[in-house]
Amino acid sequence: MTAVVRTRGLTREYKELTAVDDVTIELEENRIHGLLGRNGAGKTTLMSLLTGQEFATRGEIQVFGQDPVENAAVLSQVSFIRESQRYPEDFQVRHVLGTAPRFLPHWDQAFADRLVADFRLPLKRRIKKLSRGQLSAVGVVIGLAGRAPLTFFDEPYLGLDAVARQLFYDRLLEDYSENPRTIVLSTHLIDEVAQLLEHVIVIDEGRIVVDEEADALRGSATTVVGRRADVDAFVGAREVLGREGIGGLASVTVAGLSPDERRAATAAGLELAPVSLQQLVVRLTGTTDTEFEKSA
Ligand SMILES: Nc1ncnc2c1ncn2[C@@H]1O[C@H](COP(=O)(O)OP(=O)(O)OP(=O)(O)O)[C@@H](O)[C@H]1O
C-alpha cells in the first residue's frame, strides 16, 4: 500500500480544548475515504492540519512524504474544498473558475465546463449574488475539475438540493474511476455517501474511533430483534453496540456474527437486520439517530 498521508500522534490543542487528539492514521493512495463524526468532533481541524492550514501542537504529518506546512510542492497536489470557503465577493463566477487552474495544475477545463452546465452555474453572476447552493456548487466544480491527487471535501453540499447532491456523487464517482486520486469526504449525510466510500474514518472528540475498510465495516454489526428474553439469551456476553426496547421486545445491535450464529438466531425465532453505516457511526459515537440527524 502507498500512503499519501501519514500522521503519528497528531494533536491540536486550543487552550484547554483538544480538537485533534493523538491521531495516527494513513490514507491510502487512490481511494475514497469518508471522514465522519458529530459536530465539533475535529474533522475540519484534522483536514486543516493535513493541508498545512493549521499548525500541530504535537505529532507528525507527512503528505506525499513531506511536511505540508508552507510546502508549495506538496500543496500544489492538494485541494481543500470547505463549506466556509470565501471568494472575492465582486468576482464573477467565471473569474473564480478562471483563477483556479493557477493553483491546480491538473485542472481539466472541459470537465469544468460540463460541471458548470450540470449545476446550472451563472458564469457572469457575482459571487455575492449567488444562492447558498450555487456557492457550494462553485466549490464542487473546483474540487472535481481540479483533479488534485489529494482532494478534501469538507461538507461540500451545504444548500445543494437533492438533485445537485446526487449529481455531485455521480460526477465524483465517474471521474474518479477514470482519473483515480485520493479523496477525503467529510459529511453528516452518511447514508447518501455510504456506497461511495471505500475506507471509513470516524472521529469523536478528537480521537479516531474507527479506521476501517467500508466493506469490513458494513458486515461488522447486526441488529437482533425479538422477545426480550430470547434476545438477551442469544446476545449473552457478546459486545453490544446499542440497545433499544419497547415492552417485551428488544432490539440489540451486536458486533459481527458468524454464519452459524446467524442460523442459531433465526432458529431461535429472532430477526436479523443489517446495520447501515450511519447507524453504526451513531452507535459508536454514543448518540441516538434523532440527535445525529438533528446535528446534520
Ligand atoms: N480556532 C479555534 N479556536 C478554538 N477552538 C476551536 C478552533 N477551531 C475549532 N475549535 C474547536 O475544536 C473542536 C473541533 O472543531 P472542528 O471544526 O474541527 O469540528 P468538526 O468535526 O469539523 O465539526 P462540524 O461537523 O460541526 O463542522 C470544536 O470543539 C471547535 O469548537
The ligand as an SDF file (V2000), in Angstrom:
LIG
                    3D

 31 33  0  0  0  0  0  0  0  0999 V2000
   -9.6430   28.3020   16.1360 N   0  0  0  0  0  0  0  0  0  0  0  0
  -10.2240   27.6480   17.1270 C   0  0  0  0  0  0  0  0  0  0  0  0
  -10.1390   28.0630   18.4040 N   0  0  0  0  0  0  0  0  0  0  0  0
  -10.7170   27.3830   19.4230 C   0  0  0  0  0  0  0  0  0  0  0  0
  -11.4290   26.2280   19.2620 N   0  0  0  0  0  0  0  0  0  0  0  0
  -11.5480   25.7570   18.0140 C   0  0  0  0  0  0  0  0  0  0  0  0
  -10.9690   26.4250   16.8770 C   0  0  0  0  0  0  0  0  0  0  0  0
  -11.2650   25.6930   15.7680 N   0  0  0  0  0  0  0  0  0  0  0  0
  -12.0040   24.6440   16.1830 C   0  0  0  0  0  0  0  0  0  0  0  0
  -12.1800   24.6790   17.5200 N   0  0  0  0  0  0  0  0  0  0  0  0
  -12.9000   23.6900   18.3410 C   0  0  0  0  0  0  0  0  0  0  0  0
  -12.3340   22.4230   18.0600 O   0  0  0  0  0  0  0  0  0  0  0  0
  -13.3410   21.4140   18.0330 C   0  0  0  0  0  0  0  0  0  0  0  0
  -13.2940   20.7090   16.6750 C   0  0  0  0  0  0  0  0  0  0  0  0
  -13.8020   21.5980   15.6750 O   0  0  0  0  0  0  0  0  0  0  0  0
  -13.9220   21.1700   14.1430 P   0  0  0  0  0  0  0  0  0  0  0  0
  -14.3510   22.3800   13.3820 O   0  0  0  0  0  0  0  0  0  0  0  0
  -12.6660   20.5130   13.7310 O   0  0  0  0  0  0  0  0  0  0  0  0
  -15.1000   20.1000   14.1920 O   0  0  0  0  0  0  0  0  0  0  0  0
  -15.9090   19.4000   13.0080 P   0  0  0  0  0  0  0  0  0  0  0  0
  -15.8660   17.9390   13.2810 O   0  0  0  0  0  0  0  0  0  0  0  0
  -15.4040   19.8760   11.7020 O   0  0  0  0  0  0  0  0  0  0  0  0
  -17.3700   19.9490   13.2810 O   0  0  0  0  0  0  0  0  0  0  0  0
  -18.6250   20.2460   12.2900 P   0  0  0  0  0  0  0  0  0  0  0  0
  -19.1390   18.9310   11.8450 O   0  0  0  0  0  0  0  0  0  0  0  0
  -19.5810   20.9480   13.2160 O   0  0  0  0  0  0  0  0  0  0  0  0
  -18.0980   21.1290   11.1940 O   0  0  0  0  0  0  0  0  0  0  0  0
  -14.6490   22.1060   18.3040 C   0  0  0  0  0  0  0  0  0  0  0  0
  -14.9600   21.9590   19.6660 O   0  0  0  0  0  0  0  0  0  0  0  0
  -14.3710   23.5580   17.9710 C   0  0  0  0  0  0  0  0  0  0  0  0
  -15.1840   24.4230   18.7210 O   0  0  0  0  0  0  0  0  0  0  0  0
  1  2  1  0
  2  3  1  0
  2  7  2  0
  3  4  2  0
  4  5  1  0
  5  6  2  0
  6  7  1  0
  6 10  1  0
  7  8  1  0
  8  9  2  0
  9 10  1  0
 10 11  1  0
 11 12  1  0
 11 30  1  0
 12 13  1  0
 13 14  1  0
 13 28  1  0
 14 15  1  0
 15 16  1  0
 16 17  2  0
 16 18  1  0
 16 19  1  0
 19 20  1  0
 20 21  2  0
 20 22  1  0
 20 23  1  0
 23 24  1  0
 24 25  2  0
 24 26  1  0
 24 27  1  0
 28 29  1  0
 28 30  1  0
 30 31  1  0
M  END
$$$$
